[in-house]
Amino acid sequence: MERIRGIWEGDRLIQDFGMTLLEGREGYAKVSVAVKDRFLNAHGIGHGALLFAVADAAFALSVNAVVDAVGVQWSLNVFRAAKPGEEVVGESRIIHRGRQSMVCELTITAGDGRVLARGQSTALPLARGARPSPAAPETPGKGPPTAE
């Protein structure tokens, strides 16, 4: 789907984390990421931010496949740790699609099927065409204006 491809290719975090799109369609998305050493916390397990990131990537794809929207609320309960080297999978499914808000169910599982976390997220649809186009690369020395 063109909308999903545009979101996927334009999201720097998705690219930097090395995520893989497993499935994407209107109202549903499934994304995976490997728990690499750089994603481990001080306890030697997958950082909670990694679990959130894979869930959030699926969330962004599932809602933006329907309409341009931005996330405004997330709730995530982590039950189990992600182990180093394993693949974690984030899924998002729209469970409410209203005119002014969309709510998704989030599930993060390990490659062996263990449920690591569950939660919900809320998105607000944007006015048609409100999504900004990708930012132009900054010219060195020409950053945003600063207050003096």
Buried (B, 14 or more C-beta within 10 A) or exposed (E): EEBBEEBBEEBEEBEEBEBBBBEBEBBBBBBBBBBEEEBBEEEEBBBBEBBBBBBBBBBBBBBBBBBBBEBEEBEBEBEBBBBBEBBBBBBBBBEEBEEEBBBBBBBBBBBEEBEBBBBBBBBEBBEEEEBEEEEEEEEEEEEEEEEE
